[in-house]
Amino acid sequence: MNDRIVISGLGVVSAIGLDVSSNLQALQNETHGIGPIQYLDTVHNDEFVVGEVKLSNTALCDQLMIAESDRSNYTRTALLGCLAAKEAIEIAGLSDSEMKEVALISGTTVGGMDRSELEWDNRGADPSFIHTHPCGDSTDKIAALLGINGYRTTLSTACSSAANAIIHGIRLIRSGRAKRVIAGGVDALSRFTLNGFNSLMIVDKELCRPFDATRRGLNLGEGAGFVVLEAESTVKERGADILCTISGYANANDAYHQTASSPDGQGAYLAMTKAMELAGLAFDDIDYINAHGTGTDNNDQSEATAIKRVFGEKVPPFSSTKAYTGHTLGAAAGIEAVYSVLALQNQLIYPNLRFTQAIEEPELSPETTLQTTGVLKHVLSNSFGFGGNNSTLIFSKL
Amino acid sequence: MGIYIHAFNAISPAAPFESTDGTIAIPQAVEGALYCQEPVYKQYIAPKLLRRMSRAVKMGVACALENLKQNQTEQPDAILTATGLGCVADTVKFLDQMTENKETLLNPTAFIQSTHNTVSGQIALLLQCKSYNLTFTQNQFSFETALLEGMMLLEENAQQKILVGGVDELTPESHQLLKSVRCATDGTSGKGYVAGEGAAFFTLSGEQTKEDQIELVDLKIVCASDQDLEITAVMEALLQPHQLQLADIDLLLTGENDERSSQKYYGGEFNDRFDDQSRLSFKNYCGEYDTASAYALWHACTIMSSSNRRTDEAHYALIINHYKVGGYALFLLKR
C-alpha cells in the first residue's frame, strides 16, 4: 500500500492535564505537573516528587461511568488507558460502524502492577489480581469499555513500548490487515517501578533537569497517550480531518547493556537514521526533536552523543517534555506522540524546563523558551528503553 | 509469497531439548503442574551470566541460540519474542523484597530482569545484534501477534531471517495463585487445568532453502465474542481462501484443557471428522500457559518433519487455540 499513514485522532492524560487541550495549555504556559505523592501508597511519599495524574481511581471510574460492581476489575493502568483512548476516538470522530474496523495496540511496562502490589502484601486474601496483572489485561479492558471487538495486542519493550505499538499499528494498516488502529501506551505509577528505579539510583528527589550538566536522575510519572492511525484515503473517504502523517519509524537495539545506554549511542543513532531514511528526509529537514531526555546521567549523555552524530553541526532545536510530565515509561512515547502532533498543529517548540548548564561533551543546549515562530514540518520523537530498545517516530505536516 | 520455517525448537515438559529423533511423550503432571525438561544451560550461556538469569530467561535465550545455530544464522534481521506473564520469578522476587524490606535497601537485579523484554534484550546482547527487537504480550494471543509481526516484516522483505519465539515460566507462586482462583487444578480434585510452561523458537524466512521445508500458510487471529463464533465455521473460514476443506487436514492440534469452561469452546461438528491418529490436544504435552501455541507450532513441525510421513504429497496441519475473553487463533501449516 502506497497510501500515507496519517493521524486522525489524539488522546492524552498526564500529570499536566486530563485531555489534549489541558495538556497543550500547560505546555504553552510552561506549567509542569510534578509534585509530592498524593495517590500512590508507598513509604516514600514524603521523599520523592512524581508526575501523578490528578485523579483518584474512584474519580477515574466516575468519569468513565464504570459500574460500581465492576470497579475492582479495573487497574489504574486500565483506567488511564481507557480515558486517553476514548478521547482519541472522539477527536477522530469515529462512528459506531467505523469502530467495528478498529484494532487496538497498546504499550505498557508493568500492566496491572498497581493492583497486584497492593494485594501482594496480603497474599491469599484476594488472588483475583492474577487476572488483572498481565499487561494484556489493560488492553482487553480498554477494548471492552470502548466497544472495540477487533484485533488487539500489547507491546512491552520497557520505555519504548508505545512507540513500538505505533510501529506495529502502522504495519497492520500497510499490510491491509487493519483499516484503522488506535495505538499508544499507558502506565500507572506503582511502588514496583518507583522502588525499582530508586534501587538503580537514577531517581532525582528534586525536580528533574533533562540535558542539564547538573542533572541527577528522572522523576517518575504516569499517564496514557493514544493516536488514531489510518491510511490517508480512509480518512478522506469518511471526510474527517487529517492532523499529520507519520513519515518515518524505526526500532534498533543498542546491544550494549541490559539497562544502560552505550556511550556512543549506537542504538539511538541507528533508530534515528533508519527512521529518517524511511521518511526520505535529510538531517536538515528535521525541525524539532522531542528527545527521550529522562534526566539520568546515562541517557542524556548517550542521546546527546547520538543526536550530535546524526546532525553534526546542525542539531535542530530539541527538548525533553519529561520535565513537565515525569517519565511515564510505557506511556511516554504515546504521550510524546500526542505532543509531537500538537507541536506540528500549533507550530510550537516546547521548552526544556529547568535547563541552565550544558553538558561539556557534546556541548548541546535544548530550547529553554517556548518557540512559536518556527515553520515546523517534521518532528522527530525518540523513545529508548531497557533491553537496549531504541525507537524513533517522525511526524510530518501534510 | 510463502513463509518458511527454517528451524524450530522448544524447551518443554514433553521432550528433552537435546533429543533429535522426534519422540514426544505425554508427561505426567506433578501436583497439577508440568515443568520443562531443561537442558544443561552452560553449553549455551556463560556461567557468570547464568547466575543472574531466571528460568524464563535461560529457557528463552538457550532456545533462541540453539535455533540460530541450527539454521546457521549469526544475526537475525529481527528478534520477536512473546510472553504472557513476563519474567514471573524476578517479579515475585522484587515484590517479596519490597514487602520484607519495607521498600528500603533493595537489590536492583530482580527489577532489571523482571522487564518483559529481558529475553529479547539478552538475545540481542549475546549476539551483539542491533536489529529490530520487539516483545509482544497479549495473554493467549502473545505469540500469535509476535508471529504476525514477523509475517508482515517478511512481506516487506522476503529475504530476511526473523527469529520469533514464545516463553512463559511457571513458578510455585504463580501456580498457587492460579489454583487459588480455581483456574488450575491442585492435582487431586480433577477440576481446573494442568498448568504448564515452556519456550519455543522459530526462524522464519520468505525464502525456501529446502524442498520439504514447512510453510506457514496462514495465521488467523479472530477477536470476537464467543457467542458470535462457532469453532467449525471459524476453521472453515480459514481454510476456504486456500481451497482447502477440513478433510484435507492431516493433523489437527486443539487447545482444550481440563477446565470445565474450556470444553464448550472446542465442541462442534469438526470433532466427528478427526480420529485419535489425526487429532491431538496439545496441552496434554505442555500444560496451560499463555504462549502454549508456540509449543503447539513446534509439536506440529516436529510431527510433520518426522521421517515416517510420506513426503511426496502435500501434508497439512491446523492448530487452533481459544482466547480467554473471546476468539481463536489458527495456524495453517503445509509440508
Interface residues (C-beta under 8 A of the other chain):
Chain A: T42 V43 H44 T109 G111 S116 E117 W120 D121 G124 P127 S128 I130 H131 H133 P134 C135 G136 D137 T139 D140 A144 N149 G150 Y151 R152 T153 T154 L155 S156 T157 A158 N164 H168 R171 L172 R174 S175 R177 R191 F192 N195 G196 N198 S199 L200 N251 A252 N253 D254 A255 Y256 H257 Q258 T259 Q266 G267 L270 G385 F386 G387 G388 N389
Chain B: I79 G84 L85 G86 T91 F94 L95 M98 T99 K102 E103 T104 L106 N107 P108 F111 I112 Q113 S114 T115 H116 N117 T118 S120 G121 Q122 A124 L125 L127 Q128 C129 K130 S131 Y132 N133 L134 T135 F136 T137 Q138 N139 F141 S142 T145 L148 E149 M152 L153 E155 S174 L177 L178 S180 V181 I221 C223 A224 S225 D290 V325
